[in-house]
Amino acid sequence: MSRRLSHWGWGWEDRFPDLETRKMFAQRVQLFGGFDALEITEPVPLAEAQVPAPRFQVGNAAVAPFASTTAFDRASRSYGRGYRDITRGFLGDFGAAPDVVLEPRTEEEVAIALEWASEQDIAIVPYGGGTSVVGGVEVAERSAYGGVACLDMRKLDAVIEVERSSLSARIQAGATGPRLEAQLREKNLTLRFFPQSFELSTLGGWIATRAGGHFATHQTHIDDLVQSTRMLTPRGVVESRRLPGSGAGPSPDRMVLGSEGSFGVITESWVRVRPRPTWRASASVRFRVWSDVVAATRLIAQSGLLPSNCRVLDQREAMLNRVAADGSNVLLLGLESADHDVRTKMERALEIAYDNEGVCPDGPTYSKRSEETPRESPDGDAERWRQAFLDAPYLINSMVSLGVIADTFETACTWDHFEALHRGVISDVRDAMRRACGRGVITCRFTHVYPDGPAPYFTFVAPAKAGRSLTQWAEIKSAASAAVIKHNGTITHHHAVGRTHRPYYEQQRPALFGETLAAIKRVYDPTGVLNPGVLSRGPRADPGAS
């Protein structure tokens, strides 16, 4: 039997824990949050779920061969995989299901789908791994169109060519992280881009949402790894020239990166790859005082050492992920190179940490990959964190079944604004959880750091009230988003805008730039069928709507 993705939750359906496992997990959550006893429920089976009938049938002979209207295909692509999405799927509410799912096998079929959608007035949503947590794949203005089609790109998943002298690879947009890495590994190369959604998300999705990846410093975003892009629009192809850099006017790639499927469909990209690392060093440094770990991290980010890992966990985050149970704040450091030993750089990074009251009880770990030992195990804290990092999205499935609200949000700000932002966000979200839920816990970590500022990532966990979980979540999420904007942060560092963040993105960007985006959409997508409602209000939205 082939493995199948969950139609309602994050990831593979066989990863949803059984009842006994969730009972044990419930005890951990109660202890961590100080919550009362939690009631465990089961997801509504698809056969009993609310999946509306398709509003139309695909009559186009060129589109029909790659179209599906089965309940599973449509339900599983109704939403992204944020808390609100998973909760609705768990409850069997698939009211946002697309009328049809299109799975093109070639770029030519993508072009056929775009032409058909424009002619038939069908809203079309480009779809990669479906891991959006910001309402990026759900059309709100459904009644304004003749129907909604999901354009699933995952069959375009090949590494087409590799140009070794430039360390460049041409890869189709539908390739998932594991799929593209497996193909690059055959040439001892790697993209080295591992977002938390790596298992499921695609190259095209990373580019469309300006995703953040493996490196905590330096080349942190997919932007840094994109050499050129190719995007299909209802008006034709937009393809940039493959260059290491250019000063020739505004870059056409900047209209593709972060476009979230509103201007066109990314079909392939040339990206910058690298030899797989040979030398690695890792260390786990503990700090009693939060301000000390923040200071150490800032100095390391500004040192020019460019660590691949420079992630901070506050004491609650460290406890939640079983990295440290002694109340320490933890700095996880990592360096790597395919060219040279990184021992000296690690020693200097640790000197900076020690100068700021950090301690490294187990010392650093050094390793060198060879053909005989192709993989190395990082030190204990880093390995526990890595596994917790990859497993975390699956935990939301269990949290929903326990009646617990669990979600994350992230931002970035300059170092001079961080203290006020951290204090303000923590305070405002705690107040919102008390109002909505009676209590709750919020944690903070740094996912990425820059010389001029960190990217704080917050997690909140609170008890839900039966029948009110989505209202409670919305109140907390609104408070979090408002606090981030109020304290000079960006509404998103790497989770994208979608429909959830759009009102706050409109506050963040200059008004004239918003008009510019609308003008670009009119040029690329004259009928307004491409993923309406992300980045800006769709062309057919109620003028008074937010």
VOGU-3710 file (C-alpha; in Angstrom, 3 decimals, decimal comma):
1> msrrlshwgw> 0,000/0,000/0,000  1,431/3,372/-1,016  1,884/6,046/1,601  -0,710/8,821/1,496  -0,720/12,399/2,710  -3,339/13,364/5,276  -6,435/14,969/3,773  -6,905/17,194/6,861  -3,619/17,551/8,765  0,069/18,113/8,358
11> gwedrfpdle> 2,085/15,510/6,483  1,581/11,792/6,111  -1,623/10,292/7,443  0,284/7,420/9,102  2,092/9,955/11,307  -1,069/10,821/13,258  -0,511/9,141/16,651  -2,835/6,532/18,076  -5,035/7,253/21,094  -2,604/5,936/23,724
21> trkmfaqrvq> 0,258/8,008/22,352  -1,904/11,135/22,375  -2,900/10,435/25,983  0,757/10,476/26,985  1,311/13,614/24,922  -1,676/15,239/26,648  0,018/14,730/30,025  3,129/16,539/28,752  1,065/19,434/27,414  -0,913/19,755/30,663
31> lfggfdalei> 2,305/19,846/32,679  3,991/22,344/30,352  1,054/24,746/30,170  -0,506/24,195/33,582  -3,741/23,266/31,828  -6,707/21,348/33,200  -7,442/17,835/31,954  -7,677/17,712/28,165  -10,404/15,917/26,232  -9,133/13,868/23,293
41> tepvplaeaq> -11,288/13,703/20,158  -10,942/12,089/16,732  -10,972/13,686/13,267  -14,130/13,455/11,188  -13,632/10,740/8,539  -13,605/11,989/4,969  -16,727/9,931/4,188  -18,627/11,989/6,792  -17,008/15,343/5,992  -18,606/18,333/4,272
51> vpaprfqvgn> -17,091/18,473/0,781  -19,325/20,488/-1,556  -19,986/19,093/-5,013  -17,964/20,645/-7,854  -19,689/23,633/-9,405  -18,667/22,590/-12,914  -17,170/19,740/-14,907  -14,063/20,174/-17,027  -15,282/19,991/-20,611  -12,019/21,048/-22,235
61> aavapfastt> -10,452/18,008/-23,930  -6,922/19,379/-23,425  -7,419/19,953/-19,668  -9,474/16,880/-18,745  -6,577/14,338/-18,923  -4,830/15,957/-15,939  -7,949/16,968/-13,979  -9,480/15,284/-10,913  -12,676/15,906/-8,957  -12,430/13,110/-6,376
71> afdrasrsyg> -13,367/14,013/-2,814  -9,921/13,141/-1,484  -8,026/15,167/-4,077  -10,236/18,203/-3,561  -10,475/18,005/0,249  -6,739/17,545/0,728  -6,077/20,750/-1,215  -8,789/22,869/0,394  -6,464/24,625/2,821  -2,876/25,136/3,800
81> rgyrditrgf> -1,620/23,652/7,062  -1,840/26,392/9,665  -3,782/25,938/12,910  -7,002/27,346/11,427  -6,678/25,084/8,379  -5,991/21,907/10,350  -8,822/22,624/12,779  -11,364/22,984/9,974  -10,104/19,812/8,322  -10,187/17,931/11,638
91> lgdfgaapdv> -13,838/18,963/12,059  -14,679/17,801/8,538  -15,295/21,292/7,127  -13,982/21,444/3,553  -16,186/24,266/2,358  -13,213/25,848/0,587  -12,470/22,763/-1,531  -11,497/23,607/-5,125  -13,926/22,449/-7,775  -11,153/20,644/-9,618
101> vleprteeev> -7,531/19,672/-9,051  -5,200/19,982/-12,039  -1,918/18,056/-12,045  0,014/19,120/-15,147  2,846/16,872/-16,256  4,576/19,376/-18,540  5,029/23,111/-18,841  2,820/22,973/-21,923  -0,039/21,644/-19,786  0,522/24,509/-17,321
111> aialewaseq> 0,069/26,966/-20,200  -3,079/25,119/-21,335  -4,503/25,352/-17,802  -3,839/29,096/-17,577  -5,464/29,766/-20,938  -8,490/27,658/-19,999  -8,889/29,347/-16,598  -8,698/32,827/-18,104  -11,265/32,003/-20,781  -13,673/30,259/-18,377
121> diaivpyggg> -13,237/32,769/-15,522  -11,919/30,091/-13,153  -9,782/31,251/-10,231  -6,600/29,194/-10,339  -4,372/28,567/-7,320  -0,764/27,445/-7,914  -0,005/24,699/-5,381  3,280/23,152/-4,267  3,398/21,231/-1,007  0,286/22,901/0,384
131> tsvvggveva> 2,181/23,860/3,553  1,075/27,499/3,706  0,244/28,656/7,236  -1,085/32,069/6,149  -4,091/31,266/3,947  -1,982/31,185/0,795  -3,995/28,559/-1,135  -7,596/29,286/-0,163  -9,700/31,552/-2,382  -12,039/33,687/-0,269
141> ersayggvac> -13,817/35,355/-3,211  -15,235/32,090/-4,540  -18,615/33,466/-5,597  -16,941/36,084/-7,795  -15,641/33,379/-10,153  -17,152/30,584/-12,191  -15,173/28,117/-10,101  -11,833/27,433/-8,404  -9,072/25,162/-9,679  -6,022/23,970/-7,755
151> ldmrkldavi> -2,945/23,749/-9,998  -0,757/21,139/-8,288  2,782/21,406/-9,675  4,384/18,381/-8,021  4,676/16,280/-11,181  7,192/18,777/-12,552  9,919/17,641/-10,174  13,157/16,998/-12,079  16,653/18,373/-11,768  16,912/19,106/-15,492
161> eversslsar> 20,612/19,934/-15,690  23,627/20,783/-13,574  26,358/23,201/-14,653  29,294/22,234/-12,438  31,746/25,056/-13,183  29,205/27,679/-12,034  27,773/25,454/-9,287  24,319/25,926/-10,778  21,371/23,597/-11,280  18,202/23,984/-13,319
171> iqagatgprl> 15,311/22,462/-11,356  11,584/22,216/-12,014  9,374/24,061/-9,553  7,413/21,041/-8,346  10,427/19,254/-6,852  10,064/18,733/-3,112  13,042/19,102/-0,809  13,798/15,361/-0,587  13,226/14,915/-4,328  15,665/17,606/-5,453
181> eaqlreknlt> 18,272/16,733/-2,808  18,233/13,078/-3,863  18,964/14,082/-7,449  21,709/16,548/-6,492  23,286/14,044/-4,124  24,127/11,844/-7,108  26,614/14,566/-8,097  27,812/15,174/-4,518  26,009/18,532/-4,533  23,318/20,085/-2,370
191> lrffpqsfel> 21,053/23,127/-2,429  21,443/23,166/1,366  17,985/24,657/1,863  16,080/22,940/4,652  12,992/24,814/5,843  10,833/23,176/8,483  8,471/22,093/5,694  11,375/20,527/3,723  9,751/17,082/3,585  6,670/18,374/1,745
201> stlggwiatr> 7,290/21,815/0,257  8,620/22,555/-3,236  11,215/24,759/-4,894  8,483/26,781/-6,603  6,724/27,282/-3,278  9,962/28,426/-1,631  10,518/31,003/-4,379  6,906/32,196/-4,434  6,925/32,763/-0,662  10,549/33,888/-0,179
211> agghfathqt> 11,091/31,032/2,242  13,850/30,863/4,845  16,075/27,824/4,896  19,011/26,020/6,472  21,511/28,775/7,092  20,922/30,891/10,179  23,274/33,589/8,879  24,415/34,873/5,488  22,400/33,024/2,780  19,240/32,615/4,823
221> hiddlvqstr> 16,491/33,075/2,210  15,804/31,310/-1,063  16,392/34,739/-2,651  20,115/34,234/-2,040  20,139/30,947/-3,955  18,064/31,909/-7,007  20,078/32,609/-10,143  17,184/33,006/-12,585  13,495/32,147/-12,821  10,954/31,097/-15,420
231> mltprgvves> 7,281/31,940/-14,818  4,220/31,377/-16,984  1,517/34,028/-16,948  -1,784/34,280/-18,844  0,045/36,802/-21,069  3,099/34,661/-21,757  6,463/33,660/-20,318  8,583/35,808/-17,983  12,117/34,395/-17,892  15,175/36,121/-16,478
241> rrlpgsgagp> 18,713/35,773/-17,728  21,033/33,497/-15,768  23,615/35,802/-14,167  25,718/35,891/-10,970  24,647/39,502/-10,460  23,487/42,513/-12,424  23,014/46,243/-12,031  20,737/46,507/-15,052  17,661/48,152/-13,604  15,120/46,524/-11,282
251> spdrmvlgse> 15,543/42,754/-11,366  12,708/40,797/-13,037  13,308/38,048/-10,467  12,062/40,444/-7,784  8,621/40,259/-9,377  8,727/36,470/-9,036  10,253/36,079/-5,572  7,431/36,543/-3,087  4,738/36,797/-5,761  2,723/33,989/-4,081
261> gsfgvitesw> 1,138/32,813/-7,309  -0,622/36,114/-7,952  1,365/37,083/-11,078  2,096/33,711/-12,662  3,130/30,100/-12,166  6,804/29,386/-11,551  7,800/26,364/-13,643  11,558/26,181/-13,118  14,573/28,011/-11,770  18,334/28,000/-11,984
271> vrvrprptwr> 19,647/27,881/-8,427  23,062/28,076/-6,782  24,181/24,735/-5,405  27,317/23,726/-3,491  29,428/20,687/-2,696  28,136/18,748/0,267  29,917/19,820/3,457  32,923/17,808/4,622  33,945/19,542/7,868  31,425/20,338/10,585
281> asasvrfrvw> 31,479/21,711/14,077  28,616/22,102/16,530  28,169/23,300/20,078  25,387/23,942/22,576  25,945/26,960/24,827  23,764/27,672/27,858  22,993/31,045/29,420  21,175/31,792/32,650  20,135/35,285/31,518  18,153/36,004/28,336
291> sdvvaatrli> 19,908/39,326/27,638  23,287/37,558/27,704  22,378/35,040/25,009  20,915/37,848/22,884  24,123/39,888/23,225  26,326/36,895/22,374  24,233/36,061/19,330  24,401/39,641/18,059  28,194/39,722/18,332  28,569/36,365/16,589
301> aqsgllpsnc> 26,239/37,526/13,789  28,414/40,637/13,403  31,753/38,780/13,626  32,014/37,635/10,013  32,235/33,987/11,085  29,001/33,187/9,213  27,909/30,148/11,226  25,444/27,867/9,471  23,586/27,423/12,754  23,188/30,264/15,239
311> rvldqreaml> 19,789/29,607/16,771  18,604/30,748/20,166  15,988/29,003/22,306  14,556/30,781/25,320  14,137/28,679/28,469  10,533/27,692/27,658  11,396/26,805/24,065  14,379/24,759/25,274  12,148/22,948/27,747  9,342/22,373/25,231
321> nrvaadgsnv> 11,793/20,737/22,812  13,624/18,775/25,530  16,913/20,525/24,831  17,405/21,865/28,376  15,283/21,325/31,474  17,365/23,416/33,884  15,921/26,818/32,986  18,761/27,722/30,616  18,463/29,742/27,456  20,359/27,870/24,732
331> lllglesadh> 22,449/28,989/21,774  22,961/26,239/19,182  26,050/26,896/17,082  27,134/25,148/13,902  29,788/25,710/11,240  30,418/23,732/8,074  32,575/23,771/4,964  33,331/21,615/1,957  36,757/23,268/1,632  38,420/23,628/5,028
341> dvrtkmeral> 38,384/22,699/8,695  36,130/24,987/10,756  37,696/24,354/14,167  39,299/27,805/14,436  36,020/29,559/13,612  34,144/27,541/16,224  36,769/28,377/18,842  36,314/32,091/18,131  32,502/31,835/18,238  32,736/30,117/21,616
351> eiaydnegvc> 35,086/32,817/22,905  32,399/35,381/22,130  29,776/33,261/23,896  31,998/32,739/26,956  32,683/36,486/27,162  28,914/36,926/27,523  28,468/34,432/30,382  27,757/31,383/28,250  28,894/27,891/29,228  29,335/24,843/26,997
361> pdgptyskrs> 29,230/21,864/29,393  29,943/19,192/26,790  32,328/21,220/24,634  32,165/21,473/20,847  31,867/18,487/18,509  33,960/18,225/15,342  33,487/15,820/12,457  34,714/15,157/8,939  32,716/13,333/6,331  34,330/10,656/4,204
371> eetprespdg> 33,045/8,113/1,752  33,142/5,539/4,543  31,269/7,789/6,987  28,889/9,802/4,793  26,824/11,115/7,707  27,749/12,578/11,051  25,647/12,945/14,172  25,595/16,417/15,733  25,942/16,863/19,468  23,037/15,806/21,696
381> daerwrqafl> 21,304/19,168/22,131  21,551/20,004/18,428  20,237/16,580/17,440  17,298/16,849/19,853  16,539/20,291/18,493  16,813/19,154/14,862  14,400/16,275/15,431  11,983/18,458/17,392  12,189/21,085/14,632  11,192/18,572/11,944
391> dapylinsmv> 8,490/16,933/14,079  6,919/20,179/15,341  4,396/20,632/12,487  3,052/17,123/13,141  2,393/18,066/16,762  -0,273/20,561/15,688  -2,385/17,623/14,475  -2,237/16,158/17,976  -2,796/19,536/19,648  -6,019/20,017/17,692
401> slgviadtfe> -7,216/16,576/18,779  -6,527/17,551/22,424  -8,481/20,790/22,168  -5,359/22,935/22,441  -4,595/26,021/20,371  -0,986/25,882/19,145  0,465/28,178/16,523  3,554/30,136/15,579  4,399/33,514/14,112  7,707/35,077/13,159
411> tactwdhfea> 9,175/38,468/12,393  12,479/40,310/12,037  13,637/43,646/13,391  16,858/45,589/13,903  18,833/44,951/17,080  17,992/48,389/18,477  14,264/47,535/18,313  14,473/43,949/19,515  14,176/44,456/23,266  11,005/46,543/22,929
421> lhrgvisdvr> 9,547/44,195/20,325  10,220/41,107/22,429  8,766/42,672/25,563  5,724/44,094/23,733  4,891/40,927/21,798  5,186/38,688/24,858  3,001/41,045/26,914  0,309/41,556/24,280  0,021/37,878/23,368  -0,127/36,813/27,029
431> damrracgrg> -2,913/39,326/27,603  -4,785/38,040/24,542  -4,467/34,412/25,703  -5,767/35,348/29,159  -8,771/37,138/27,642  -9,568/34,445/25,119  -8,541/31,265/26,921  -7,929/32,077/30,569  -4,238/31,209/30,302  -1,504/30,239/27,853
441> vitcrfthvy> 2,234/29,964/27,253  4,375/31,815/24,727  7,969/30,919/23,799  10,597/32,596/21,623  13,539/31,460/19,547  15,742/32,971/16,844  15,561/31,077/13,558  17,929/33,373/11,671  20,216/36,247/12,639  21,751/39,057/10,631
451> pdgpapyftf> 24,424/41,638/11,467  21,650/44,235/11,761  18,978/42,190/13,549  17,414/38,866/14,545  14,408/36,924/13,253  12,428/36,016/16,404  9,987/33,120/16,084  7,210/32,825/18,664  5,058/29,837/19,621  1,847/30,153/21,636
461> vapakagrsl> -0,085/27,334/23,295  -3,436/27,803/25,047  -6,492/25,717/26,002  -9,405/25,927/23,580  -13,066/26,061/24,488  -15,337/23,635/22,644  -16,851/25,274/19,583  -14,834/28,481/20,058  -11,281/27,484/19,141  -11,141/29,395/15,860
471> tqwaeiksaa> -12,547/32,558/17,452  -10,019/32,271/20,277  -7,186/31,678/17,818  -8,200/34,699/15,740  -8,110/36,966/18,800  -4,618/35,796/19,770  -3,286/35,911/16,207  -4,660/39,422/15,720  -2,964/40,626/18,902  0,331/39,052/17,812
481> saavikhngt> 0,236/40,599/14,345  -0,668/44,046/15,668  2,147/43,889/18,239  4,725/42,963/15,610  3,776/45,926/13,402  3,546/48,315/16,372  7,075/47,448/17,477  8,822/47,928/14,115  8,905/44,305/12,975  7,938/42,786/9,651
491> ithhhavgrt> 4,647/40,919/9,552  6,552/37,918/8,230  10,184/36,884/7,943  9,604/33,658/6,001  5,957/32,518/6,336  4,702/34,726/3,470  1,747/37,128/3,288  -1,180/35,047/2,050  -4,597/36,228/3,159  -3,936/36,058/6,909
501> hrpyyeqqrp> -1,120/38,620/6,916  -2,351/40,811/4,074  -3,977/43,586/6,194  -0,731/43,995/8,146  1,430/43,792/5,026  -0,633/46,662/3,633  0,339/48,684/6,725  3,997/47,765/6,334  4,491/48,562/2,647  4,362/52,051/1,085
511> alfgetlaai> 0,952/52,859/-0,349  2,334/53,594/-3,817  4,082/50,246/-3,855  0,721/48,590/-3,259  -0,605/50,374/-6,346  2,473/49,183/-8,240  1,751/45,556/-7,342  -1,845/45,969/-8,522  -0,616/47,413/-11,825  1,799/44,497/-12,351
521> krvydptgvl> -1,020/42,037/-11,720  -3,199/43,761/-14,312  -0,397/43,370/-16,874  0,494/39,751/-16,096  -3,022/38,527/-15,236  -5,600/40,750/-17,020  -8,619/38,663/-16,016  -7,527/38,455/-12,363  -7,815/34,679/-12,046  -4,445/33,919/-10,436
531> npgvlsrgpr> -4,681/33,261/-6,677  -6,896/36,291/-5,956  -6,635/37,857/-2,505  -2,972/37,288/-1,663  -0,587/40,275/-1,440  -3,503/42,628/-2,084  -7,270/42,496/-2,202  -8,457/40,598/-5,247  -9,727/42,600/-8,213  -13,317/41,591/-7,416
541> adpgas> -13,237/42,085/-3,648  -15,749/44,256/-1,839  -14,049/47,696/-1,719  -14,930/47,932/1,963  -13,404/44,551/2,828  -10,072/44,327/4,629
//
